Each structure stands twice: as C-alpha cells, then as structure tokens.
Amino acid sequence: MIDVYSWATPNGHKVHIALEELGLDYRVHGVNIGKGEQFDPEFLAISPNNKIPAIIDRDGPGGESISLFESGAILFYLAEKTGRLMPADGAARYRVMEWLMFQMGGLGPLLGQAHHFRKYAPERIDYAYERYTREASRLYAVLDRHLADHAYLAGDEYSIADIAAFPWIRSHESQGQDLADYPKLKAWFERIADRPAVQRGVEVLAAQRQEGFDEEARRLLFGSGQYTRHG
C-alpha cells in the first residue's frame, strides 16, 4: 500500500495519474495547502521542503518502508518499482529522463510563475506578466515542434515524461495560451486526456479544492507564511 500526501495541483496530479496508470494500491491523504497543512510536523517529516506531493511506500526496496518527496523522483521510483512507463535501459531510457528533467526544471517552474503573475499576484506587474507569458509561449512552441515528429515526449511510447507534463498543460488558459496555436501539442494533449487512468487521476482530491485563495491562504502560499520556521 502506498500512502500519498497530496493536493489537486499539477504536481499532485502527476503522481495520482501515475498510480492509476500503474494500477497500484494507494490511499490519498489531502494536504490542504491553502490552510497551511503543508507545515504540519507530520508532513514535514516526509517532505522537508513543505511541498506536495510526497509518498510513503510500505513495501519499498527490500520490503522496507520508504518515503519520497519531489514529484519527479516519485514518478521515477514508481516506474522503476513496476518496470513500466520507462524503459529499463538504453537510449530510450535517457530520452524519458531528459524530458522528465525538462518538465521539472523548466516547464513546471516557469508555467507556475505564469500562473502566479497572471492569476494570483495581488497586483499586475507588467514586466513579470509579460515575461512569463512569453516564456510559456516559448515552451509551448518547443513542445509543439518536438511533437511534430514524435507521438509522445520520449518517442513512440507513453511514459512518465508525458505524465509529468500533461497536468501543467491542462492550465493553458491561465498561462495565456491557446492550444489551437500549437496543433501538434494539442493532439498530444487530447490523446492523453482520453486515457481512462488520466481521467481518474485528475479527479483525485479535485472535489476538495476550492478555486481561488482567501487572504490567509495567500499569506501561507505566497507571503510571509512561506518564510516562517515550521516544525
């Protein structure tokens, strides 16, 4: 059994989708980041950076329990645990890894900034608004060009790289993007969105999340609450 500590965000959905695709037994524990639950000592013990998602696998390597934080590391672990969604060796394995790193190091962080400055910042800062919207456009164009010659990010096979990127593209409107401008990316997005496991994964915890943030949630997520010592 895998315990998943998560919330209905793009990074949370990566792990939810992977678990559904792999058919692993899991139970989900909602960590309401708008209420500061990510700072609870119990959660910090498995996710010291106070970010979701995190997991505890009671049947980890050697039959021992293991906890992991960082969504990319979790995807890598689940793929290796099951021998699925990532090749075991060869060049194809490194193709999956490079596109997973592309999402972790670029696509997620920069699209997250586009979300923040376009949707959540308390006031519009033109430089930031325009910079991150343009960067979102650039990244979408990178994906569109690449997918002109590949069915999936790492080649012809669906992998954890696609699972990592897909939840971020779901929020394209919040990033100032129209998928009609990126036809190859749009086709990839629709192909993945049609997968039953993906549809189940994006529903995990979705009913518990409310759109928008009140002032206390803003303080915890974007303001002084982030910089208070916890635990």
N, C-alpha and C positions, 0 to 999 in steps of 0.2 A: 504494500500500500504506500502511495506517495501522498504526503500532505503538502498542499500548495497554498502558499500565503500570497494573496494577490488582490488585484482590483481590476475593474473593467477599463483598462487603458491599453494603448497599443502594445506596450511591453508585457503587460499581463496576458493579453490575448495571444501573444506568440506561444507562451507555454500552454495555455488552455487548448489551442489548436493542435499543438504537437501531441499532447496527451490523448486527445480524441483521435487523431490520425493513427497513433500507435496502439490504441486500444488498451492503454494501461489503466489499472485501477488507481483512482485518486479521490481524495476528498479535499474540497476547497474551503479555505478559511478567508473570509473577506477582511481586508485591511483597509479601512476607510481612510484614505489619505487626506480627505477634506476635514476629518475630525481629529487628525493627529495620531491615529493609531499606529502609524509607521514609527513612532517614537517610543512605543511601549517596550520596556526592557526585554520581554519575551521575544518580540520580533527583532530587536537589535541584536539579540544573541545569535540569530542566524543570518541577519542582513545588517552588518555594521554600518553600511552607508545609508541606512534608513530608506531604502528604495524597494519597491515591489518590482518583480516577483521574487520569491525565494521558495525553496522546496526542502523537505526532509524525506528522503527515501529510506524506509525502514529495512529494505532489502538491497543495500548498496553493495559495493565491491567486497567480496569475501563474506557476504552475508551480514556485514556490519552496516549500521545506520550512517548515513552521510547527509549533511546539509549543504546547500549551494545557494548562492545569490548571483546576480547578473544573468539576465535573460539569455544572452548568447552562450554563456557557459552551461546553462541549464539545457538549452537545445542540443549542444554538443554532447552533453552527458546522456541525455535521453536517446539520441541517435546511436551512440556507442553501446548503451545498455541493451538496445534491442537489435542492433545490426541493421537498422532501416533508416531511410531518409538521408543517408550519407554513405558514399562508397567506402569500403574498408581500406582501400589503398589506391595507389596510382595517381595519375594526373587528375582524374575526376574528383578525387577526394580534395585535392587542393583547390579545384575550381569552386567547390562548395564553401571551403574555408574562406577564400578571398571575397566571395560575395556576402558571406555572413559578416566578415570584418567591415566590408563596405557599409552594410546596414548599421552595425554597431558604432563604427567610428565616424560616419558621415550622415547617412540618410536619417537615422533616428534623431541624433542631436540637433541637426540643422533644421529638420522639419519641426522638431519640438520648439525651436526658437521662433519659427514662423507662426506656430500656434500661439505662442505666448504674446508676441508683439502685435499680432493681428487680432487676437481674440480676448486675451486675459490681462494685458497691461492696463494699469489704471488710467493711462492717458496715451494718446497716439504720439509716438516718437518717429517722425518721418524717416529718418535715416535707418533705424532698425527695421521698421515696417517694410521699407523698400528693399533693403539689403537681403533680408531673409526670404522675402517673396521671390526675389530674383534668384537666390540660391536654390530655393525649392524648384523653380523653373529649370535651372541648370541640371539639377539631379534627376528630375523627371525626364529631361532630354537624354541624359546618359542612359537611363533605363530603356527608353524608347529605342534608341539606336542599337543597344545591345540586343534587345528582344526582337529586332528585325531579323536576326539570324539564329535565334535560339528559342525553343518553346518555353524554357524555364531559365532562371538566372544562371544556373551552373551547367546548362546544356539541355539535353533532351529529357532529363528525369527531374521530377518534382523532388524538392529537398528542403532541409531546414533553412536554406538561404531564402527560399520563397516564403516559407512560414514567417521568417523574421521580417521581411519587407512588407508583406501584404497588409498587416494591420495599420501601418503608417499611411499607406496609400488610401485606405478607407476614408481618411480625413482630408482628402484632396481639396475640398471646397474651403476648409478652414485655412488651408495653405495658399489660397488664391489660385488654385489650379483647376483647369477643365480637362478631364480625361479625353475629351474629343480632340484636343490638340496633340495627343500622344497616342495614335491609333494602335501601335504595337503593344504599348503598355496597357492600354485599355483592354485589348483582347486577352492579355495575360491576367489582368485583374479579374475579368469576368470568368475566365476559366477556373481560377482558384476559388472565387466566390461561389461557384456552383458545386463545390465539393461538400458533401453532407457533413464531414467531420469539421470543416471550416465553419459551416453554418452553426453547428452545435457549439464550437469553441467560442465564437464571438458572442454567444448568448450567456456564457458563464458570468455570473455576477452583474450582468447588464441591468437587470431589473432593480438592483440595489443602488445603482449610481444615478444621482440626480445631475442634470445638466446645469452648468454654471457653479459659481462659488459665492458664498457669503463672505463678509469681511474677515471673520475668523479663519475660514478656510484659505483665503488669500494670504493672511499673515503666516499661516503654517506652511503653505506651499511656496510662496514667492517672497515673503517678507522676513521679519525678524525671527519668526518661529523656526526657520531653517537653520539659524546660526546659534541657537541656544544649546548648551550642552545637555544631552539627554542620557539617561541610563545610569 
